[in-house]
Amino acid sequence: MVKDIYNGTSSSSPHDLTAVGNTLYFVASDGANGYELYSNMSVST
């Protein structure tokens, strides 16, 4: 699943992507709260 972290035409500027097991962690900006830690857990089928 993909989510638009920063609504509009600006980039969320994701960086410091780190994979741990099946989870991807990264830092990105949502435009309102500044840079925060996000994660995306992938599920293999």
Number of C-alpha atoms within 10 A of each C-alpha: 5 5 7 9 16 15 11 9 6 10 14 18 12 17 13 10 12 12 13 8 8 11 13 14 18 17 17 20 18 17 14 7 7 10 16 11 12 14 13 14 13 11 7 5 3
